Amino acid sequence: MAGTLTARVEVPGRAPRTEIKEFGSGVVQLTPPPATKAAAGADILADDYDSWCEDGTVCGRKISDYIAEVKGNGVYGVGGTVIGRVDFIVRQAFNGPFPRWRGLLIWDSGPTIRPNAFWADCRINRSGPDGFCDNVQLDFSPVTSTSWRSWAPSSTGYEQTDTRLSNNTTYHDDLHGSFKADGHSELFAAGTIHTGRWRQCGPNCKYYQVPWVP
């Protein structure tokens, strides 16, 4: 059963905020509104991930022609009752013709979140069903009220595909996953988000669309 929640969220050490969110049973709702862009810059990890895009649902930003980030704010619940909130952030930074991803899971409220499987899929843009061009798993640890961040693989590393991409093809990524929450038997599925679209993968892939547009 779907519903709407208006809530004042207060987390120790972080500013309170009032939110209106839609949610459904066993699904983390991530419906893209107009996205926020950041100015292009060097490959510097500006750790604003907990404050960036807290008023949106999905936001994307281009760091440079070769680096982009996306953040999804999720509310999850069962039977019209909200259980908690979680943020799913992914940074992609090309290594020449190879995509590579770094993930961050942030606990915002609710019980302990125990990640099941999160994936970064490389996809080939097609007018019909998109093609597949490799993937990597983002292996998160549980996040809680006392340990509320988990990086995959780390705050500085990346998971890279083995498949070299072609110069005459256009691509995008599908970023998705699932988790369980302590005290609940359901498996919650995070909706798919994307950093953007890219091409010119010889020798270096470059983004041509950030944020993602369907």
Secondary structure in CASP SS format (residue, H / E / C, confidence):
PFRMAT SS
TARGET T0000
AUTHOR 0000-0000-0000
METHOD secondary structure of the structure
MODEL  1
M C 1.00
A C 1.00
G E 1.00
T E 1.00
L E 1.00
T E 1.00
A E 1.00
R E 1.00
V E 1.00
E E 1.00
V E 1.00
P C 1.00
G C 1.00
R E 1.00
A E 1.00
P E 1.00
R E 1.00
T E 1.00
E E 1.00
I E 1.00
K E 1.00
E E 1.00
F E 1.00
G E 1.00
S E 1.00
G C 1.00
V E 1.00
V E 1.00
Q C 1.00
L C 1.00
T C 1.00
P C 1.00
P C 1.00
P C 1.00
A C 1.00
T C 1.00
K C 1.00
A C 1.00
A C 1.00
A C 1.00
G C 1.00
A C 1.00
D C 1.00
I C 1.00
L C 1.00
A C 1.00
D C 1.00
D C 1.00
Y C 1.00
D C 1.00
S C 1.00
W C 1.00
C C 1.00
E C 1.00
D C 1.00
G C 1.00
T C 1.00
V E 1.00
C E 1.00
G E 1.00
R E 1.00
K E 1.00
I E 1.00
S E 1.00
D C 1.00
Y C 1.00
I E 1.00
A E 1.00
E E 1.00
V E 1.00
K E 1.00
G E 1.00
N E 1.00
G E 1.00
V E 1.00
Y E 1.00
G E 1.00
V E 1.00
G C 1.00
G C 1.00
T E 1.00
V E 1.00
I E 1.00
G E 1.00
R E 1.00
V E 1.00
D E 1.00
F E 1.00
I E 1.00
V E 1.00
R E 1.00
Q E 1.00
A E 1.00
F C 1.00
N E 1.00
G C 1.00
P C 1.00
F E 1.00
P C 1.00
R E 1.00
W E 1.00
R E 1.00
G E 1.00
L E 1.00
L E 1.00
I E 1.00
W E 1.00
D E 1.00
S E 1.00
G C 1.00
P C 1.00
T C 1.00
I E 1.00
R E 1.00
P E 1.00
N E 1.00
A E 1.00
F E 1.00
W E 1.00
A E 1.00
D E 1.00
C E 1.00
R E 1.00
I E 1.00
N C 1.00
R C 1.00
S C 1.00
G C 1.00
P C 1.00
D C 1.00
G E 1.00
F E 1.00
C E 1.00
D E 1.00
N E 1.00
V E 1.00
Q E 1.00
L E 1.00
D C 1.00
F C 1.00
S C 1.00
P C 1.00
V E 1.00
T C 1.00
S C 1.00
T C 1.00
S C 1.00
W C 1.00
R E 1.00
S E 1.00
W E 1.00
A E 1.00
P C 1.00
S C 1.00
S C 1.00
T C 1.00
G C 1.00
Y C 1.00
E E 1.00
Q E 1.00
T C 1.00
D C 1.00
T C 1.00
R C 1.00
L C 1.00
S C 1.00
N C 1.00
N C 1.00
T C 1.00
T C 1.00
Y E 1.00
H E 1.00
D E 1.00
D E 1.00
L E 1.00
H E 1.00
G E 1.00
S E 1.00
F E 1.00
K E 1.00
A E 1.00
D C 1.00
G C 1.00
H C 1.00
S C 1.00
E C 1.00
L C 1.00
F E 1.00
A E 1.00
A E 1.00
G E 1.00
T E 1.00
I E 1.00
H C 1.00
T C 1.00
G C 1.00
R E 1.00
W E 1.00
R E 1.00
Q C 1.00
C C 1.00
G C 1.00
P C 1.00
N C 1.00
C C 1.00
K E 1.00
Y E 1.00
Y E 1.00
Q E 1.00
V C 1.00
P C 1.00
W C 1.00
V C 1.00
P C 1.00
END
